[in-house]
């Protein structure tokens, strides 16, 4: 073994690919599989059993960044253990950064990671206002064959005891989730202050992953579940469908047991007494050959003041 101090930098270049892994720390111990002679500044990875690093450890491959106070990397078996880890990357698809903090992160193989006591946020602050937490999260990469015969890889997340936390306080809970992280049912959550409904929590869920069924190619559906604190629960559904010769949409939203007060644009105020109020609207367009097109609409509103 070789002990390195006063600032250590390790660069690992993967043969046959462009991947370069950079590691830096205050101190490190390199465990060799065999005697490599006097030159220990540049060695083959196959001659190293493991590397232990501590003190401001940072690992990066240019896309993913990982930091923690202590890291052990089992080079021979491609495994690692990081304590008090912070993982960060930038999701170009949705356009915001992603930060994962965990008590420990274990790399079980090249394509499988396990995080214990993990929390996910989009801010680098040590105590974010809104986080998604889990007792344990396992991330693994799987291969699949697409319809055109080409190979593709995708991520599978297995999370247990999931909580939604606001300022460190749990405000929502889900026992478990397993599947592609891009197919998580919860699509949107927001806290709103409305002149009509007061304080609100609004959520939007992808209906098909929520029901555990495969999503049809030509149909999308979102379930709306809201808490309107000065009125009552809100329940809704939005849907869109489209094909080569047709398209359509659906919107329905209901406030159950409405005990709030309507504030109209005219300034009038109308008190509600436990009424179920809502709206239903659907439209569909179908092209029949080259000469005919059918337009169909249906709508219903519970009362004249639900939509001012």
N, C-alpha and C positions, 0 to 999 in steps of 0.2 A: 504494500500500500504506500501511497505518497500523500503527504499532508501539504496542502497549499493554503497560504494565508495572504492577508493584505490585498484582497481584491482578486477574484478568479473569473476568467472567461473561458467557456468551453464552446467550441463550434463542432457540430456533427453534420457531416455531409453524407447524404444517402446515395449510394451508388445507383446509377441508372435513372435517377430522377433529378428534378431541380430543387428538391426539398432541402432546406438548410435550417437546422435547429440551433439557436443561440441560447446559452445559459450563462448567467452571471450571478455571483454571490460574494460575500465577504471571505468565506472559508470553504474549503472542500477537502474531502478525502476520496482518492481514487483507488479502487481495489482492482488489482491486476490479476488476470487468470494465470499468468506465468511471468517469468523474468523478462522484461523488455529491454534491458540494457540501460545505459546511462541517459539515453535520449527519451525523456518522458513528455516533451512538449508536443510531439506529433506521433500518435500511435494509431493502429487499426482498432476499430470498435470491437472486433472479435477477440482482442487481447484483454478486454476490460470486463470484469464481472459486474461492477456496480460503481455508482458515484453518489456520495452523500454530500449535500451542500446545505449551508446554513448562513443566515444573515442576509436579509433583503434579497432573497432568491427571485430571479426573474427568468422565465423561459418563454421564448417566442420563435415562431416560424414565419413571421411576417403577417400572418392572418389571425392567428390565435395567440393570446398572451396569458401567461399564468404566473402568479407571484405568491409567495408565502415565506414564512420564516425558516422552514426546514423541508427539504425534499430528499428522498432517496430514489434513485433510478436504477432498476435492475436491467442492465444493458443486455445481458445474455438472454433473459426470458421476456424482454420487452414489457416490463411492468414498472410501476412507479407508485409512490405514496407521498402525498403532499398534505401537510397539516396547516390548518387555518388558511385555506386556499382562497384566492380570488382569481376567477377566470373571466376574461373579457374578450369581446370581439365586436365587429360592426356588421350588422345584418344589412347587406346592400339591397335585399329584396323589399324590406319594409322601411329602410332608411333610418334606423336608429341603433345606438349602441346597446349591447347586452352584457350585463355583469352577473356572475354567479359567485356567491360566497358560500363556503362550506367549512365545517369543522375539519373534514378530511376528504381528499379526493384520491381514489385508488384507480390506477390503470391496470386492468386485469389482462388486457391483451392490446394489440395494435388498434383494435376497433371496438373496445369495450371499456367504459369508465363507470365508476360508482362514486357518488357523492353522498356523504352523511350530513344531516342537519343543514340542508342547502336552502338558500334563498336567492330568488331571481329578481332583478330590477333593471332599469335602463338608465341608472345614474351611478356615478362613481362615489357618491357620498357614503360614508361609513354607515349611516343610519338613514336609508331612503324612506320617504313618506309612504310609498306603496310598494309592496313586494309580494311575490308568490313563494311560499315556503313549502318544504317537503321534508319528511323524516329521512327518506332515502330516495335517490334518483339513480337509475341505471340507464346509461346511454350506450347503445350499440349500433353498429352499422351493418346493414343487411343488403344482400344483392338480390336483384330481380331481373326478369326478362320482360321487356316491353312488348306491345302488340306487334311492332315492326321487326321484332327479333333482336334488337339491340340490348346490351346489358346496361343496367342502371343500378345505382346504390342509393339508399335512403336511410334516415335515422329512425330508430325506434327508442322511445323513452318509456321507462317503467317507473312511475312515481307512486309513493305510498304516503298516506296521511297528508294530503295537500291542504294548505290554508292560504286564504287571501288576507293580507295584513295591511292595515292602515295605521301609520305611525306606530308600528310595533304591536298593535292590538288586532287579534284575529277577528275578521268580520265575515268570513265565509269558509266553508269546509267541504272537501270532497275526499272520500275514503281512498280512492286509487284511480290511476289512469295508466293505460298501456296502449301505445300506438305511435304513429308519426306525430311529432310535435306540431307540424303544420296543420294537423287535423284535430287539434284540441277543440272541443265544442265551444268554449267561451271565446267569443270573437271581440267583444267590446264591453267595458265597464266604465261608468263615469258617474261623478257626483255633480248634481245640477241644482242650482237655486232658481226656481221659476216663479214668475209673478202670478201664474195661475195655480200652481200646485205646491209652492213652497219648496222645502228640501226634498230632494229625490235621489235615489240610486237607480240608475238605468243599466240593464245588462242585455246583451244580444248573444244568442247561442245558435251555432250551426245545428240545425235539427237532425240531420242524418247521422253524424258522428255521435250526437247525444243519444239517439235511439239505438246506436250500434248496428246500423244498416249501411250498405254501400250506397254512395251518392250517385244518383242518375246523372248522365252526361248533360242532359238538356234541361235540368231542373235544379234550382237552388231554393232553399227555404231557411228562414231564420226565425227563431222563437224569441219573443221579447218578454222578459220578466222584470218588472219594475216594482220598487217600493216607493210609493208616494206618501210621505209621512203625514201630510195634512189632509189626505183624501182616502187612501186605501191601496190595495194591491192593483197593479196594472198588468194585463196579460194581452199579448198580441202575436201576430204572425205576418211575416212578409214573405212573398215568394215571387220568383220570376222563372219563366220558361221560354225557350226559343228553339226553333228548328229551321229547316230550310224554307218551309212555306208557312210558318206560324210563329207567333210570339204572344206573350201575355204576362200579366202581373196580378198580384193579390195583395191587399192590405186590409187587415182587420185588427182593431185595438179596442180593449174594453177596460174600464175602471170599475172594479167590483166594490159594492157597498160604499159608494161615494158619499162622504160626509164633509166635503170641503165647501168652498165658496167660489162661485164663478165670478171673475172680474172681467167684464166685457170691455171692448174698445170704446164703448160709449161712456164708460164709467159706472155703469150699473153693476150691482152686486146681487147675486142670487145664491142663497144657501141651499145645499143639497141635504137630503135626509135618507141616507142609506140606499140610494138608487144604483142600479147597474146600468152604466151608460157606455156607449161605444159607437164605432163606425165599422162598416164593411164596404169595401170597394174592390171590384174585379173587372178586368178588361181582357179581351182576347181578339186577336186578328188572325184570320186564316185566308190564305190565297187559294182560290179554287180555279185552277187552270189559268189561262192568260186573260180571261175576260171578267172574272168575278172575284171579289174580295168580300169576306164577311167580317163585319165589325160587331162585336158583342160587348155590352157593358151591363153591370149590375151593381147597385149601391144601396146602402141603407144607413141612416144615422138615427140614433136613438131619440135625440131631441134637437131642437133648433139651436141650442146654445153650446152643444158639445164642440162643434166647429164654429167659432165666432165669425 
